Every structure is written in structure tokens, then in C-alpha cells.
Amino acid sequence: MEDAGARIQRQRAYTSRILPHARPGLRNPPGLGAVATRRLLAHALLVYDSANEVLRTRPRTTLIPPDVYFFRQYTRPPYCTYEKLSAGELTPEVARDWDNACTTYFMHKKIDAKDQVKMIAFGMLDPRLRTWYLTQRATLDGGTFTQYMTALKNAWLESHWDTKLRRKVLGSQQGNRPFYEWALELQNQNALLYGSTTHLTDAQLRNQLEANICEELTIPVLRANLADNLTLKAWIEEVKYLDDKRLEDLAAHRKIAEDLYKSSRRAAPTSAHRLLAWVH
């Protein structure tokens, strides 16, 4: 059986033949496939020789945890990337996510305002959006990213989408849903209106929520006499506490009713049998 010293010498000879000119950033060493690379890394550690700018290997030892396969001590070369908008219908939610992703990308890459539109325009993978951009490329590239997003929404979102969404928010009612779930839904919908005149302020959203809570919650909220100077977050948390208590009481009453129903079902056959026995 091969001893440890001989095995280490064999591994060194093998890896020194395979990796003499490997450069940082290569996915697999030259001439070595993915499977062979995994087998190699199971027995050796890759380290970066900064003096010669090459990847070298050293054998594993028993001091290395079994779940550690290799350690790379080099940095990848800089590469260019950009955000991508997949093909499909452009909705207010998709437009918001695209706006946020691009803004984060600009901040991370420190892209100048004059270059922002051209850096992400070809990330629009939908042929319709890309053609729309190419037909007015000079105008869009010369403007700001905010102007680009406004033009994108005007061209591809449903007409008067913001007015329709505001009416949906104003017409929403809690119904049988938990208050907090309903309040989160309205806040998310109202967030899509941010930046437009249809966006509801915190005071307006609180009035909308308070006016459309379920009847069972109306009396507890009125009795709580919540202060008018509470923030929207604090007010929602107070109402959530009252609604959670209401739901707990409702669940307890439902359980009592179910238990009574089950006990009555069990008692019914016994009474019937007693009646039959009396008749006979």
C-alpha cells in the first residue's frame, strides 16, 4: 500500500506538470476538465504566488477540515456586467424593481449620471423595449436616468395606471383578512405610486386604513383612543395588537363551538338507541 510520503510526491509531480502556467481567474486549469479539477482539488490546495503571478498547489494535510476543498488567495480580474430586464409584460412592480436594481448598480459601479442610461439600456432583453430604445437612443442617452424611467413608464405601462392603482387602494377593505396582512398590502401598493401626485401620505393612508377596518375591530380601535401624533408604523402596530387579540378570541370561540358540535354528534346515537329499546 502506498505510504503518505510517496503519495505526496506523486501529487506534487502531477500538479506541477498540470499547473505551471495557470493564471488567476481561470475556471479550470489548462488541459484539465471540470471533473479532473475536482479530483485534483480534493487532494491539493490552490494558492496564489504573487511574485510570479501564477497558481500553485500544495498537498492537503490532516490538519485541513474535510469539508474544505481548496482555498484561493487571489482576486479575480475586473470584469464588466450590467443589470438585465427579462422579456415580458412591464408592470408597476417590474418597473420599480428595474429602477431599484439600476440605481444600486450605478452606486456600486460609481457610474456618472451622463453615462447611466447607455450602461443599462441593452440590459432590456425584451425586443419591443430594445427597439423602443434604439428608435430614440440619442434622446434617451442624452437625458438622465429619471427621465428615462419616466419615458419607459409612459410608453409601456397601462394608461393611467397610477390613477387606477390609487383608486384600488382607496377602495380596499379589510374584510376577513388579518389587519396587518391587509395593511402591508396597501403600503406596498402605495409605494408603487411614490414620486407621483397620486401617492398617499402617511396621514392619508392612516385615514384610509382606519375608515375601512372590519366592523369587529372598529369598536376596539375607538376605545383605544390612539393618539393622532402617532407615526403610521406605530399606529399600525397598535391596531395589529388589537386585531391579534380579536383573532385569538375568535379562534377560542370557534374551538368551543366545534367541541360542542362533536360532543353532540357522539351523544345523538346513544339517545336514539335508548329510545328504540324503550319502544321495544
Backbone torsions as a table, in degrees:
resi	resn	phi	psi	omega
1	MET	NA	137.2	-176.8
2	GLU	-67.1	130.0	179.6
3	ASP	-82.4	173.1	-174.9
4	ALA	-64.6	-41.1	-178.1
5	GLY	-63.0	-43.1	179.4
6	ALA	-66.3	-38.3	179.0
7	ARG	-64.5	-39.4	178.9
8	ILE	-65.5	-42.1	178.9
9	GLN	-63.0	-40.2	178.9
10	ARG	-65.5	-39.1	179.0
11	GLN	-67.0	-40.0	179.0
12	ARG	-63.2	-42.7	-180.0
13	ALA	-64.9	-39.8	-178.9
14	TYR	-67.5	-48.2	-176.4
15	THR	-71.5	-33.3	178.1
16	SER	-68.5	-25.9	177.4
17	ARG	-78.8	-32.8	-176.3
18	ILE	-84.1	-38.4	-170.1
19	LEU	-114.8	44.4	-179.5
20	PRO	-76.9	-24.9	-175.3
21	HIS	-126.1	23.9	-179.7
22	ALA	-66.6	137.3	-178.1
23	ARG	-107.8	152.4	177.6
24	PRO	-60.7	139.7	176.6
25	GLY	98.7	-11.8	177.8
26	LEU	-70.3	136.5	-179.6
27	ARG	-70.9	-46.4	175.9
28	ASN	-128.2	147.5	176.9
29	PRO	-60.9	153.5	-179.1
30	PRO	-58.0	133.1	176.8
31	GLY	76.3	8.8	-176.4
32	LEU	-126.8	122.6	-179.7
33	GLY	-75.4	178.7	-176.5
34	ALA	-66.2	-41.6	-178.4
35	VAL	-66.3	-45.0	179.3
36	ALA	-64.9	-33.7	178.1
37	THR	-64.2	-43.6	179.0
38	ARG	-63.3	-37.7	177.7
39	ARG	-65.6	-40.0	179.0
40	LEU	-65.0	-45.2	-176.8
41	LEU	-70.1	-16.7	176.1
42	ALA	-70.9	-15.9	-177.5
43	HIS	-121.1	-1.8	-176.7
44	ALA	-145.6	157.7	176.0
45	LEU	-107.4	134.5	174.6
46	LEU	-88.2	130.9	174.7
47	VAL	-130.6	156.4	-176.5
48	TYR	-102.4	122.4	176.8
49	ASP	-89.9	101.4	-175.2
50	SER	-68.2	-25.9	-178.6
51	ALA	-69.8	-42.7	-177.4
52	ASN	-102.7	-3.7	179.0
53	GLU	55.4	47.1	177.0
54	VAL	-134.6	160.8	174.1
55	LEU	-90.2	130.7	176.9
56	ARG	-123.7	170.6	-178.9
57	THR	-127.7	154.1	169.5
58	ARG	-139.2	147.8	-174.2
59	PRO	-65.6	155.1	173.9
60	ARG	-72.8	155.0	176.0
61	THR	-127.3	172.9	-178.6
62	THR	-72.1	-9.6	-179.9
63	LEU	-80.7	-11.9	-177.2
64	ILE	-88.2	128.7	179.1
65	PRO	-57.4	146.4	-176.8
66	PRO	-67.2	-18.4	-178.6
67	ASP	-90.0	1.1	178.8
68	VAL	-101.7	117.9	-177.1
69	TYR	-92.4	-43.0	177.5
70	PHE	-161.0	166.6	-178.4
71	PHE	-132.8	121.6	-180.0
72	ARG	-104.4	122.3	-176.5
73	GLN	-110.4	42.2	180.0
74	TYR	-136.6	164.7	179.7
75	THR	-107.5	146.3	178.0
76	ARG	-71.4	150.4	174.7
77	PRO	-67.7	151.7	-179.7
78	PRO	-61.2	141.4	178.6
79	TYR	-137.2	159.2	-176.8
80	CYS	-101.1	137.7	175.7
81	THR	-146.0	165.5	177.9
82	TYR	-151.2	163.2	-180.0
83	GLU	-73.6	153.8	-177.9
84	LYS	-128.1	139.3	176.6
85	LEU	-114.8	110.6	-175.2
86	SER	-68.9	160.9	-178.7
87	ALA	-69.7	149.5	179.4
88	GLY	142.5	-178.2	-178.4
89	GLU	-68.6	135.7	177.2
90	LEU	-89.0	112.8	178.8
91	THR	-108.1	166.5	176.3
92	PRO	-56.9	-37.2	178.4
93	GLU	-65.2	-42.7	179.6
94	VAL	-66.1	-41.5	178.9
95	ALA	-62.4	-39.2	177.9
96	ARG	-65.3	-44.2	-180.0
97	ASP	-64.4	-38.6	177.5
98	TRP	-64.4	-41.6	177.4
99	ASP	-61.3	-48.5	-178.9
100	ASN	-64.7	-41.9	-178.6
101	ALA	-64.7	-43.1	179.8
102	CYS	-66.7	-41.5	178.9
103	THR	-61.4	-42.8	177.2
104	THR	-62.9	-39.9	178.9
105	TYR	-63.3	-42.4	179.1
106	PHE	-62.4	-42.3	-179.5
107	MET	-67.2	-40.8	-177.2
108	HIS	-69.1	-41.0	-178.1
109	LYS	-91.0	-5.0	179.4
110	LYS	54.5	54.7	-178.9
111	ILE	-87.9	134.1	179.4
112	ASP	-64.1	151.7	-177.6
113	ALA	-60.3	-34.3	-177.2
114	LYS	-71.8	-16.8	-177.9
115	ASP	-108.2	1.4	-170.8
116	GLN	-66.8	-45.6	-176.0
117	VAL	-64.7	-46.3	-177.5
118	LYS	-67.7	-21.4	-179.6
119	MET	-77.7	-22.3	-177.2
120	ILE	-117.8	-6.4	-173.3
121	ALA	-60.7	-41.5	-177.9
122	PHE	-81.3	3.7	169.4
123	GLY	-78.8	-10.4	175.7
124	MET	-78.2	106.6	-173.2
125	LEU	-85.5	-12.2	178.4
126	ASP	-73.6	125.6	-179.5
127	PRO	-57.0	-33.9	180.0
128	ARG	-66.0	-44.2	-179.8
129	LEU	-68.8	-38.1	179.9
130	ARG	-66.8	-40.8	177.2
131	THR	-64.6	-40.4	176.4
132	TRP	-58.4	-41.1	179.2
133	TYR	-68.0	-43.5	-176.1
134	LEU	-66.1	-32.0	-179.3
135	THR	-69.2	-21.0	178.3
136	GLN	-134.9	40.7	-173.9
137	ARG	-61.8	-43.5	-177.0
138	ALA	-63.2	-41.3	-179.3
139	THR	-67.1	-45.5	-178.2
140	LEU	-68.5	-40.8	179.4
141	ASP	-66.5	-30.3	-179.1
142	GLY	-79.5	-13.8	179.8
143	GLY	-95.8	-173.9	179.1
144	THR	-88.6	168.7	177.7
145	PHE	-66.6	-34.6	177.8
146	THR	-62.5	-42.4	177.5
147	GLN	-65.5	-36.2	177.1
148	TYR	-63.4	-45.0	-179.6
149	MET	-65.1	-38.1	177.4
150	THR	-62.7	-44.1	178.8
151	ALA	-65.7	-38.3	179.2
152	LEU	-63.4	-44.8	-179.8
153	LYS	-66.7	-42.1	-179.6
154	ASN	-63.9	-32.1	-175.3
155	ALA	-84.7	-31.2	-168.0
156	TRP	-123.8	-14.8	174.7
157	LEU	-83.0	159.8	178.8
158	GLU	-59.9	141.8	-179.3
159	SER	-58.9	134.8	179.5
160	HIS	57.6	34.4	-178.0
161	TRP	-61.8	-36.2	-177.4
162	ASP	-69.5	-38.9	177.5
163	THR	-66.2	-41.1	178.9
164	LYS	-65.2	-39.8	179.6
165	LEU	-68.4	-37.5	177.2
166	ARG	-63.1	-42.0	178.5
167	ARG	-64.6	-34.8	177.1
168	LYS	-64.6	-41.7	178.3
169	VAL	-64.6	-45.2	-177.6
170	LEU	-68.5	-25.4	-179.1
171	GLY	-95.5	1.0	-176.7
172	SER	-77.4	143.8	177.4
173	GLN	-130.2	153.8	-177.3
174	GLN	-65.0	-46.6	-178.4
175	GLY	65.4	-133.3	-178.7
176	ASN	-93.5	1.9	-177.8
177	ARG	-78.0	155.0	170.4
178	PRO	-61.1	143.6	-175.7
179	PHE	-58.1	-44.6	-173.9
180	TYR	-65.4	-39.1	177.4
181	GLU	-61.7	-43.2	179.2
182	TRP	-67.5	-41.3	-179.4
183	ALA	-64.3	-39.8	177.9
184	LEU	-63.8	-40.0	178.8
185	GLU	-61.2	-44.9	-179.8
186	LEU	-67.0	-38.3	177.7
187	GLN	-63.7	-40.6	178.9
188	ASN	-66.2	-40.3	178.2
189	GLN	-66.9	-41.0	179.4
190	ASN	-67.4	-30.1	178.6
191	ALA	-64.1	-29.7	177.6
192	LEU	-66.3	-20.7	-179.3
193	LEU	-90.6	0.5	-176.5
194	TYR	-61.4	135.0	-178.9
195	GLY	96.4	-8.1	178.3
196	SER	-115.5	167.5	-178.3
197	THR	-71.8	-13.9	-178.9
198	THR	-85.4	-5.4	-178.9
199	HIS	-68.4	134.8	179.5
200	LEU	-87.6	137.4	174.2
201	THR	-73.5	170.0	179.1
202	ASP	-60.5	-40.0	179.9
203	ALA	-65.2	-41.8	179.1
204	GLN	-66.4	-39.3	179.7
205	LEU	-68.4	-36.3	177.1
206	ARG	-64.0	-44.4	178.5
207	ASN	-60.6	-38.4	-180.0
208	GLN	-66.6	-42.0	179.0
209	LEU	-66.5	-44.4	-176.6
210	GLU	-65.6	-33.2	-177.4
211	ALA	-79.4	-14.0	-173.4
212	ASN	-125.0	17.9	173.7
213	ILE	-71.7	161.8	-177.2
214	CYS	-67.4	158.9	-176.2
215	GLU	-62.0	-36.8	-178.6
216	GLU	-65.9	-21.9	-178.7
217	LEU	-96.9	-14.9	-176.0
218	THR	-62.0	-48.8	-178.4
219	ILE	-62.8	-47.4	177.8
220	PRO	-59.2	-36.7	179.4
221	VAL	-68.0	-41.0	178.7
222	LEU	-65.4	-39.5	179.2
223	ARG	-68.0	-31.7	179.4
224	ALA	-66.9	-25.1	177.2
225	ASN	50.3	56.8	-177.7
226	LEU	-66.7	140.5	-175.9
227	ALA	-65.0	145.5	179.7
228	ASP	-71.3	-23.1	-176.4
229	ASN	-89.0	8.2	175.6
230	LEU	-67.9	143.6	173.8
231	THR	-69.7	162.5	-179.7
232	LEU	-60.3	-40.4	179.4
233	LYS	-62.2	-46.7	-179.2
234	ALA	-65.7	-40.0	179.9
235	TRP	-64.9	-42.3	179.0
236	ILE	-63.1	-39.5	179.5
237	GLU	-65.1	-39.0	178.4
238	GLU	-66.2	-43.4	179.8
239	VAL	-68.5	-36.0	176.8
240	LYS	-59.8	-41.1	177.8
241	TYR	-60.9	-44.4	179.2
242	LEU	-65.3	-39.3	-179.2
243	ASP	-70.8	-37.6	176.9
244	ASP	-61.1	-40.2	177.5
245	LYS	-64.9	-40.0	178.0
246	ARG	-62.9	-42.7	-179.7
247	LEU	-66.8	-35.7	177.3
248	GLU	-65.4	-43.9	177.5
249	ASP	-62.9	-39.3	179.3
250	LEU	-64.9	-40.9	178.3
251	ALA	-66.0	-38.7	178.5
252	ALA	-64.9	-43.2	178.5
253	HIS	-64.7	-38.2	179.2
254	ARG	-65.5	-39.4	179.3
255	LYS	-65.1	-41.2	177.8
256	ILE	-62.2	-42.2	179.5
257	ALA	-64.6	-40.1	179.3
258	GLU	-66.4	-40.4	178.1
259	ASP	-63.0	-42.3	178.1
260	LEU	-63.4	-38.8	179.9
261	TYR	-65.4	-43.1	179.6
262	LYS	-65.8	-41.1	179.4
263	SER	-65.9	-37.2	178.2
264	SER	-68.2	-33.6	177.6
265	ARG	-68.2	-36.1	178.2
266	ARG	-72.1	-33.1	-177.8
267	ALA	-78.9	-24.4	-175.2
268	ALA	-61.1	-48.4	180.0
269	PRO	-61.7	-37.1	179.6
270	THR	-60.8	-44.8	179.0
271	SER	-62.7	-38.8	179.9
272	ALA	-65.8	-42.8	178.6
273	HIS	-62.5	-39.3	179.2
274	ARG	-64.4	-38.4	179.0
275	LEU	-65.4	-42.8	178.9
276	LEU	-63.4	-41.8	179.0
277	ALA	-63.0	-38.6	180.0
278	TRP	-66.4	-38.8	-179.2
279	VAL	-66.5	-42.4	-178.3
280	HIS	-74.4	NA	NA
